[in-house]
Amino acid sequence: MKRIVVFLFLVCTMLFITLSLVGCTNQAKKHEDNLEVENLQKQIKRYEHKIEKLEEKNHEYEITVKNFEEERDTYQKFIDKAIKYLDKDEFIELAKSEWHYSLEIDEQPVPSDGKIVIDKKDFEILYSERLSISAGLPKEIYTQGDISGEYFEHLKILDIKPKDIRRLDGTVVTAFVYEFENLPGNTDLKLEVSDELKERLGLQTNIINIHIK
């Protein structure tokens, strides 16, 4: 009889311990679930806050764009009105101002006297034509401002042929790159520019002299 009582006691004890452990496990699981829910709620609030900030910035950008568009329209109306009061010479000068020409020897702009010295045997000549991207002029006006014919015809290399000639084409810029290599020291290389290009580059001479040391 005593053995039966002891056995029943042990069984009840094991059952109590098991139920207690299950209860504790359920409580721990519930606590973990609550923490996960709280973390998700915090993340949602952070994302909602970021979305509000982005919406505010987007609204500011929309206002800025609208202001730019209004300024652009006002500027364009002014140009259209002002053009009507220009005479032929002013009309041409305005069109010319939209076209920009540059000539660089080894990344150096050519001085007005056309004389430049280079301490290199390898270098490049860059000749480019660029149309102003801010041009608000009608197409029939600014197309009258570029150099006559093909612009590359306004530059001639007189003495030494380049090793290679590359053409670069962009949306508003085109350029020719003339590559020279292994030129002997104490050499002079001459370029000739047309009267039109001379005027556009602000030069005092049609002959550009490049002296290689």
N, C-alpha and C positions, 0 to 999 in steps of 0.2 A: 504493500500500500504506500509506504514511504517513497519507494522508487517511482511510483506513478505520480505522486505529488511533486517530487523533484523534477521529473520529466516534464510535467505540465508547466511548472514554474520556468524551466529553461525555455520551453517553447514560447510561453507568453513573453518572456524577456527578449528573445530573438525577434519575435513579432513586433514588439514595441520599438526595439532598436531599428528594425527595418522600416517601420512606418515613420519613425522620426527622421531617418536619413532621407526617405522619399520626400517628406515634408520640407526638410531643409533644402534638398535639391530643387524642389519646385519653387521655393522662395528665392533661391539664388538665381534660377532661370528667370523668374519674374522680374527680379531686380535688374538683371542684365538686359532684359527686353525693355524695361523702363528707361535705362540709361541709353540704349540705342535709339529709342524714340526721341528722347531729349536731344541727343546729338543731331539726329535728322532734322528736328524742328529748328535747332540753332543754325544748321547749314541752310535750310530753306529761308530763314530770316536774313542771313548774310547775302544769299543770292537775290532775294527780293530787294534788299538795299542797293546792291550793285545795279540791278535792273532799273531802279528808280534813278540812280545817278546817270546811267547811260541814256535813259529817256530824256533827262534834263539836258545833257550835252547835245543829244540829237536835236532837241528843240532849239538850242542855241545855234547849232550849225545851220539849221533851216532858216533861222532869222538872218544869219550872216550871209548865206547864199542869196537870199531874197534881196538884201541890201546891195550886194555886189551886182546882181542882175539889174536893179534899178539904176545904179551908178553907170553900168555899162550902157544901158538904153539912153540915159541922159547924155553921156559922152558921145554916143553914136549920132544922136539928134543934133548935137552941137557941131560935129564934124560935117554932117550932111548940109547944115545951114551955112557953115563957114566957107565950104568949098565954092559955093555959088558966087562969093565975092572975090575970088582969086582971078588974076589975069593969067595969061598963058605962061609967062616966065615963072610966076609964083607957083602955078600948077605943076610945072615940070620939076621945080626945086623940091616941092613937097613930095612928089613921087620918088625922086632920087633919094630923099632922106630915109626911105623905107628899105633901101638896098645898101648893104655894107660889104666892102671888099677889104681883104687883108692879105698881106704878104709877109711871111716870116722866114728868116734864115736861121736855122738851128735854134728855133723858138725865140728869136730876137726880131722885133719889128724893124723894118727898114727905116733908117733915119731919112730926114727930108733931103739931105744932100746925096743920098743913094750910095754912100760908102760904108762898108761894114767889114770888119776883120774877124776871122775865125781861127782859133787855135786847135783845129781838128781836121783830120783827113777824111773822116766819115761824118756826114751830116745830111739833113733833109731841108728842102725848100717846100713850104706849105703855102699854097695860094687858094683862097676860099672866097665864096660868095654866099651871103646870108640875107634872107628876107626877114624883116622885123616881124616877130610873131605877135606883137601887140598892135599890128597895123589895123586901123579901123577904117581905112580907105576902101572905097569900092574897087573891085578888081580892075575895071577899065582905067582906073587912075594909076594904081601902084605898078601895073604891068608896064607902064611907060617909063619907069624909073631905073630899069636895069641897063647895063652896058649893051651897046648894039651887037647884034650877031651872037656868036658863041663866046662866052666870057673867057674861056681858056685861050682863045686866039689872040688875046690882048697881051700875053706874056710870051716872050721868046728867049730861049737860052742860046747864046751866041757861040760860045767857045767849046765847052766840053759837054758831051752827051751824058745824061744821067744813066746810072746803072739800071734803074727801074722807075716806072711812072705808075702810080696807083690813083684811082679815082674813088672818092668817098661820097656817097649819096645819102642824104638825110631828108627829113620832112621839109625843113626850111634852109638847110645848109648843104652845099656841095663844095667839094674841095679836090685839088690835085696835089699829090705828094710826089716830089722829085727826089730820088735817093742818089746820093753820091758816095763813093767809097774809094779809099786808097789814093786820094789825090796827092800829088807831090807838094812838098812845102815850097813856099815863095811862089805860089801860083795865083793868077788872077782869073776869076770867072765872072763873065759879064752877062747881065740880063737886060733885055730891052722891053719897055712897057709902052703901050700906045698912049696917045694924048688923053684919051678918056680915062684909062686906068691911072695915069699919072695924076690927073685931077682928083679922082676918087681916093687915091692913097695920100694925097697932100704932098707930093714930091716936087722938087724943084728941077728935076732932070728926068729924061727918058731912059738913061743908062744907069743901071745899078752895078756897082763894082764890088765883088766879093774877093777879098784877099785872104788866101790861106797861108798862115805862117809856116 
